[in-house]
Amino acid sequence: MANAKIIEQKQQTVNVVAEKLSSSPSTIIADYRGLNVAQVTELRKQLREAGVEFQVIKNSIVRRATEGTDYTALNDILSGPTAVAFSGEDAVAPAKILYNFAKENTALQIKGGLVEGKVVDESQVKDLAQLPSREGLLSMLLSVLQAPVRNFALAVKAVGDKQEAEAQA
């Protein structure tokens, strides 16, 4: 009886992890071995502030959660202690925070993850982390959109100034 209860609890955990994998815009898997309690606490704090859920999950649970999905390629990176960061709304946030934290704390190793339903490796996670933030991208887009209007306004002003100078002469 107790054995059936344990199996049911594990199945519920697998279902929760599978739901998070499919619903999260990005999921980053890292090896946290070698981090002390203070470092892990600081990392969790940074992730929590960005709306990212950070959990230590057994590899067997993640493997079972990926069975029958397109995410089975994640099984290749599931070895050793595994911590999983599930993003809330911002797909870049977990990659950016983990990447920046790993630069300062070499014990944290990014293994790979899922981004928008695609399995990515460590280098792709680092590329994602180096992208500008959403606000930065929006400001770049806005400046690109404003440039033609600004240049047109400057050209009109220059023509007006030239005509005014000719009229005074």
ZIVENMO-V755960 format. One record per backbone hydrogen bond with DSSP energy under -1.0 kcal/mol. NH is the residue of the N-H (numbers start at 1). CO is the residue of the C=O. Records with the same first field share a line. If there is no record, write none. Layout:
NH=CO, CO
//
This chain:
5=1
6=2
7=3
8=4
9=5
10=6
11=7
12=8
13=9
14=10
15=11
16=12
17=13
18=14
19=15
20=16
21=17
22=18
23=19
24=20
27=114
28=85
29=112
30=83
31=109
35=32
40=36
41=37
42=38
43=39
44=40
45=41
46=42
47=43
48=44
49=45
51=48
52=47
53=86
55=84
57=82
62=58
63=59
64=60
65=61
66=62
69=66
74=71
75=72
76=73
77=74
79=77
83=30
84=55
85=28
86=53
87=26
96=92
97=93
98=94
99=95
100=96
101=97
102=98
103=99
104=100
105=101
108=105
109=31
111=29
112=29
113=120
114=27
115=118
116=25
118=115
120=113
125=121
126=122
127=123
128=124
129=125
130=126
131=128
137=133
138=134
139=135
140=136
141=137
142=138
143=139
144=140
145=141
146=142
147=143
150=146
151=147
152=148
153=149
154=150
155=151
156=152
157=153
158=154
159=155
160=156
161=157
162=158
163=159
164=160
165=161
166=162
167=163
168=164
169=165
//
